[in-house]
C-alpha cells in the first residue's frame, strides 16, 4: 500500500526515512506504538486542517496577528500560554502608555496606534479586536493560532537576528527599521497565509 509521508514530514518535521522505517516495522510487528503514533499523527493532520477552516471562517486580520506577535516578541514568550494569562498580560501591555524618542518611530506608531483623549501624545495598543477574536476561538483554534505565532516569532528572530528585553527603549533607528521590516504586514500575511490561518 502506497502511503504519502510528505504531509507528516512537512508538518511534524519527522525525517521521511524514519516514517518509512516505522511503517515497515508496524507491518511486521502489528499493533505497537509506531502504528498508534502514525495513526495519531495522521488524525492530527486532519484535525488541524478542519481547525484552520474554522479559524478562517472568523476572518482574523493581519493587524490582530501583528499585535499578538508583537506581544509575544516583546515578552519573550517561547512556549504555549493559556488564554487567561494572555488576555491579562495583553491588556496590561496595551494600556501602558510609553514615552521616549523611540516611541515616535513609525514602527511604534503601528503598535501604539489608538489615541487616548485629546492628548495626541498618549497612545495605547488597539487590543479590542484581538480580544474579540480570542473570545470566538475554541481550545483547538486558540492552540493552533498560538502555535503559529510562536513559529512566526522563532522564524523572524532567526532570519533577522533580532531580540529584545526592553521593548523599544534604547533601540537605534536601525534596529527599529529592522523590527518594522520583520513585522511588516506583508510578512505576516505571507507567513500566516502559507500556514492556512489567513
N, C-alpha and C positions, 0 to 999 in steps of 0.2 A: 504494500500500500504506500503510495507516494504522499508524503506529508510536507507541507510548507513550513519551513523554520524561520523564514525571513521576518514575519511579524514578531516572533519571540526574540530573535536576535536584535532587532531594532528597538523594541520596547524595553526589554529587560537586560540588554547588553550581555546575554549569555552567549559565549562562542558557539558557532554552528557545530563544530566537531563535538563539543560537549553534549549538545542536544541530540546529535546523531548517535553518540555512544549511549546516552540514556535510553533512546528509543530501541536500540539493538538489545540492550540488556533487559529492558522491560519486556520485549517479545520473548526472550529466553526464560527469564525469571518469573514472569507473570505479574501478579499484583504485588507491587512493592512501593517504596517511597518515590521512586523515579516516575512510575506510572501515575501515581496520585499527584505528584508535583507538576508533571507535564499537563495533566488534566486541569489542575487548578490554574496554571498559567494561561491556558487557552480560554478557560472560563473568564478569567480576569480581563483578557483582551476584549472579549465580547461585552462584559460589563462596562469597561471603560469607553468603548465605542458608543454604547447606549447612553452612558452618563454624559459624554461630550455632546450628544444630540440634545439632551435635556438642557445642558448649560447654554448652548447656542440659542435655544428657544427663549431664554431670558435676555438675550442680546446684550451681553456685557460689552462695555465700550473700552477703547484703549486708554482713555483718561482714568477710568476706575482701576485698571490693571497697572497703570503708571503710579497712582497713589499707593496702592498696595505694595508694589515693587520697591518704591522709594522707602516706605516704612520698614520693610524687611531689610533693605540695604543699610539704612541709617542705624538700625538697631542690631545689626549683625546677626540676624536670625538665620540659622543654618539648618533648622530641623522643624518638623511639624509643630504648629501651635494651635491649640483648641480655639473655637470661636470666641468664647467669652474673654479670655485674656487678650485676644487680638482686638476685639471691639474696645475694651477698656484702654489698651495701650494706644490704639489708633486715635481714640477720642482725645486723650491727653496730648499726644503728639500734634494733633490737628489744631487744638485750641490754644496752644502755647504760642504767643506772639514772639517772633525772633527779630532782633535788630543787629545791625552791623553792615559794613560795606559789602560783605559777601552776599547779603540777602537783597541787594539791589541788582544783582546779576539776573539776566533773562531766565536762567535755569531756575533760580529761586522763585521767580515770578510765576513759573509754571506750577510750582508746588504750593506756595502760599499765595493763592490767587483770589481768595474771597475777601473783599474789603469789609472792615468792621466799622460800622457807624460812618461818621463824616470824616474821620481821620484816614486820609489816603495812605498813611504810612503803616497803619495797623492792618495786617492781613493774616488770615488763618487758612488752613487747608480745607478745601471743599470736600468734606468726607461724607456728606449726606447721601449722595448717590451710591457710594461704596457700601454704606450701611444698608441701603435699600437692596442692593444686590446680595449681600451676605445674608440678609433676612429671608431671602427667597430660596436659598440653597438648602438641600438636604445634606446629610452627612457625607455621602459619596461624592456629591458635586463639590462640596466645600473642600474635601480632602484632595480632589483632583486639581482644583484651581490652586490650592496652596502648594501642592507638589510641583506644579508647572511654574509657579512664581519662584520657588526655591531653585529650580533648574535654570530659570532665566537669570537669576542673580549670580549663580555659580558660573554661568556661561559668560556674562559680561565682566565679572571680576577677572576671569582668566583672560578673556580677549583684550581687555583694555588695561589690565594690571592696575585696577583701582580698588580702593577700600576706604573706609572712613570710621573714625571713632568719635568724631566731634561735630557731626552734622556738617555745616558749611564753614564753621568758624576756622579762621586761619588758612583757608584754601586760596590758592592763587587763581588768577583768571584762567590760566592754562588748565588747571585741574577742573575748574567749573565748566570749561569748554568740553573737557573730556567726559564729565558727567552728563552734560547736555547731549553729547553725541551718543553715549551709551544708552541713555534713557529716552532717546528720541521716539516720538510716537510711531514713526515708520519702523524702527527696530522692534518695538513692542508688538506692532501689528503683524509684522513678518513672523516673529518668533511664536506668538500665540496662535496665529492662523495655521502655521505649519503643524502645530500640536493639536489643532482641532478645537481650540477654545473660541476663537473668533470665526 
